[in-house]
Amino acid sequence: MGERLKPIVGRSPIFEENRMREENKRRQQRRLLAEKRRKSRQRKRIATLVFFMCVILAGIGAIVKLLTSSGDENNSNTGINAVKPAEKETNNSVVSQSDVLQVGLTAEDFIYDCNDAEIMSKLSNKAKSNKMVNFIYENYKAYPEAVLKAVSNNSELADFAIKYPLEVKKHHDRVATVEDMYDTGKMPLFIQWDDRWGYYPYGDDVLGLSGCGPTCLSMVIVALTGKNQYTPTAIADFATKNGYYVTDTGTAWALFSEGVNKLGLKSRTIGKNQDEMTRALDKGELLILSMGPGIFTTGGHYIVIYDYNETTGEFLVKDPNSVIRTNTAYKLESFREQVKNIWAISK
């Protein structure tokens, strides 16, 4: 039997004691993080100073070389041409030193090579209007194809993605609570690529790339019960240990039926029609939808529907992969054919 989270029950003194212990631990972690950031800023200042010293020395060297050259003016037109990402050298000598200092990449990070022309083309288009996407595009060999694909489809991930080579090397602890991230009685929005858990291991990669399922279920459980220990990382661990993640596929549907029942909630499958969906919402149920290619994804994805507009009939969505799509209302006709399954979850 896989390890399970404890079923949802009332708050207990032991839980309160654990919560206070976790709060003290978080305070200590914040102090340590502040100190780490201070040291990091100091190292960056030193690195920047060293960089400018190198530039000055290089300039002096260039002047000396010019003064001692044969004076052939034809040799003066040897400016460095821009190198396209597809033409970058394997020794990474073309990587901008200032960019490396900014993000912290090193030559050892350039270990990938994306050969998908469609991904690179879409990245190139987004790079024209987004500096972070442009950095990822220019230094694409530091990023696995899954990251490049995610950013090419949704530039909202750029801030998360640009730090990926550095963050995946670190140990990321399980988030203990989301108490400070939602108002009691309201539907929260948890984004799977949030820095607090986006780099946490899940399945073949990290929550930021493959954790839409656990993030959706986390939102639903917290909204229904107010139990803020059911974080995306907690649900990810539960899914992994109970076999609800399928390698090379993603989160299994069983998490939203069998898994939900194990966690002490109720789940039922409903049809993808307006009346059945609105009736479920009127009863206080929350809907998790498995989506195919279309508005919300180019492959597979999970979203939450938590309410609807009685006047327009539009559904209100929490998309764990997009703040923009979350702030948009949708008529069922615009995504009905993309729906693969719907679970209505309740206490």
N, C-alpha and C positions, 0 to 999 in steps of 0.2 A: 504494500500500500504506500502511495506517495505521501509526503508530509503535507499537512493541511493547515490552513489558518483556522484559528478557533472560531466556531460559529458565532454569529452576531447575537449578543445578549446584552442585558443592561450593564451600565457602568459599575465597576466594583472598586473597593478600596485598593486592591492589588493593582488594578489598572491605573488608579490615580497615582499610586506610588511609582509605578513604572513610568507614567507620564512625566512626573516631576524629575525622575532620574534622567529620562531622555532630554528634558528641558535643560537640566544642568549640563548634560553632555553637549547639547547644542551650543550653549553659551561658551563652553570651553573651546569647542570647535571653531566658533566665530572669532574668539580671541586669537587662536592659532592661525586662522585664515587671514586675519588682519595683519598679523606679524609677517606671514608669508608674503602677503601682497606688498608690504613695506619693503621687504628685502628684494622682492622681484623688481619693484620700481627703482631701487638703488642699483641693482644689476643692470637694468636697462639704461639708466643714465650713464653708467660706466661704459657699457657697450657702445652707446651712441658717441661718447667722447672718443673712444678708441677708433670708431669708424671714421669720424671726421679727421682725426689725426692721420689715419691711413690715406684718406682722400688728399689731405694737404701734402703728405709725403709723395703720393703718386703724382700729384701735380708738379711738384718740384722735380721729380724724376723725369717727367715728360718734357719739362722746360730744358733740363740739362741735355736730354737726348736730342731735342730740336736744335740746340745751339751747337752740338757736336756732329750733327748730321752733315751730309754732303751738300745740303741746300737744294736738292732736287724738289721743286715745287709740286711736281706731279704726285709725290708721296704724301702730300698734305691732305689729300682727299680720301683718307682711309677711315672715315667715320664708321661707328658700329651701327649696322643695320638692325632693325627690330627682328627678333626671332619668333616665328609663329610657334604655338605650343606643340604642334605636330612635328616640328623640326628641332626641338630642344635636344641638346647633347646629353649623353648619359652621365657625364661627370658633373652636371648641374651647374656649370660655370656661368650659365646665362641667367641664373636666378638673381634678381635684384638684391643687393646687400641690404638696402633700406627696408625692403619688404620682409626679408628674413629676420631682421632685428625687430620689426613690428610684431610679427606673429610668433616668432620663435622657432621656425623650421630650421632643420639642419640637413646636410647632404644625405644623412642616413634615412631621412623621411621619404626620399624620392625613390620609391620601390615599386610603383604601379605604372601601368601603361594601358590607358583606355583606347581600344580600337573601334569603338562604336561611333561612327560618323554622325549619326543622328543626335546622340547625346552631346557631342562636342559642338555641333552646329547650334543646338538650342542654348548651350552654355554661352557660346560666342554672342548670340543675340542678346541674352540677358546681361552679359558683361558690359555692354555698351552703356547701360543706365544704372549699374550697381557696382560700386567699387569693390565690395567684398566678393561678389561673384566674379568680377574681373581678376581679383587676386587668385581665386581658386582656379579659374580658367588658365591663367598664365603659369601657375604652379601645379598643373593637373596631375603630374606624376607623384605628388605627395598624397593623393586622395584615391581611395578604392573606387571602382566603378559604381558601387551602390550609392556612395555619397554624391558623386557627380550626377548620377541619374536623378537623385532626390532633388538636388538644387536646380537641375535643368527643368524639372517639372514644377518646382515651387521655390522661388527665390526668398520666401519668408524664412527658409532654413539656413540662409547664408551665414548668419552669425554663429549658429550652432556648428555648421559644417566647416567653417574656416579654422576652427580650433580642434577639429576631429583628430588630426595626426598626433597632437600633443595629449589630448584628454584620454584617448584609448590606452595610452601607456600607463595611466594612473589607476589606482584602486579607488573605486567609487562605492561608498557605503550605501546601504539601503536607507531611504528616507523614512523617518519614524512617524511623521505626522504631516498633514496638510492643513492644520488648524488655522494658520494665518493666511490661507489662500482662498477662503470662501466665506460667505455670510450664511449663517445657519438658516435653513428654510428656503434657500435659493439654490438654483442649479449652478454648480461650479463649472469652470472651464479649465481643464488640465491639458496642456499642450505636450505631446509626447517628446518633443525636442527641447523642452525646458531644461536649462542648465542644471537644475536640481536633481534631475534623474535621466536626462537624455543620453548620457554616456554610460548608464548602468547596463551591464550585460544582460541580453535577452536573446534567446534562440541563437541564430547564426551571427548576430551582430549586437546592436545596442537598442535600447528602447526608442531612441530618437529616430531610428530608421525602420524598426519592425515592431514597435510597441503600441500600435493603434488599438489593438484588442484589449490588452490589460488597462490602457489608459481610459478607454470608454467604460469598462466595467468599474474602474475606480471611481469615475465621476458619478455613475449611477448609484453605487453603494453608498458613497458619502452623501449624496443628495437624499436618498431614501431613509438612511439611518442616522446620519450625523456622526458616524463612527470614523473619525479622521485618521485612524491608523491603517485604513484600507487604501493605501497610497498606490500609485502606479508600480512602484518597485515591489511592494508587498504582493500585489496581484500577479506581477511578472514571476516572482518566486513561486507563488502558489501554482501558476500555470505550468511552469517548468517542472516542478517536483511531482505534479500529478499527471504529466504526460499530455498537456493540452497545447504544447507547441510541436508542430510538425516540421522537421528539418526541410529546408529549401522550399517550404510552402508558407508557413506562418502560423498564427494562432488558430487552433481548431474550433469549429462550431460548438463542440461539446463543452467548451468553457462557459458558454452562455446558457446552457441547459443543465447538464449534469454538474458542472462546476459551481454554478449559481446555487443550486440546491444544496451542495455540500457546505456552502457558506451561510446557509440558513435563510435564503431568500427563495422566492417562487419565480418560475419562468415558464412561459408558454409561447408557442409559435403562433403568429397571426398572419392573415393574408395582407397583401399589399394593395389595399383599397381604402379610400378616404373614410368611409363609415367605420370600419373595424379599427382603424388606427386612431381616429378621434375618440371613439368610445373607450379605448384602452387608456388614452391620455386623460379623459374625463374621470376615469376610475382611480387616477393617481399613479398609474403604471408609467414607466419610462421605457422607451423603445431603443433597442440596439439593432442597427441594420448592417448586414453584410452587403458591401457594394462592389459591383464590377466596374469596368472602364466607363468613364463618362465625366460628369461634373466634378466628382470628388477624387478620382484616381485614374491612373493609366493602367493599373493592374488589378489589385484587390485592396479593400480598405474597410474599416468599420467606423460608423458614425453613431451619434446619439440624437434622437428626436425627443424633445422634452415638453413641447407645447405647440399650439397652433393658433393662428389668427382667426377668430370666429367670423370676421367680416369677409376676409379675402380667401380663407381656407388654406392659406400658406402655412407650411410647417416650419418650426423654429429648430435649428440644428446646433449641436456642439460637435465641431469637427476637431479631433485631437491633432490634426496635421495642419490646421489653418485658422488663424484669427480672422482673416478676411472672409472666408466662407462661413465661419460661425456667425458673423454679423450680417448675414444675408438670409432672407426668408425664401422658401422654395415651394412652388406648387407641385403636387404629386406628379402631375403630367410631365414635368421637366426631368424627373429622375426615376419614374416608376420602372421602366425597362432595365435600369441599371441595378435594381434591387434583387439580391439573390435570396435573402431570408430576413425575417423580422422576429425578434424576441421581445415580448412584453415582460418586463421585470417588476416585481412588487415585493412588499414585505410579507 
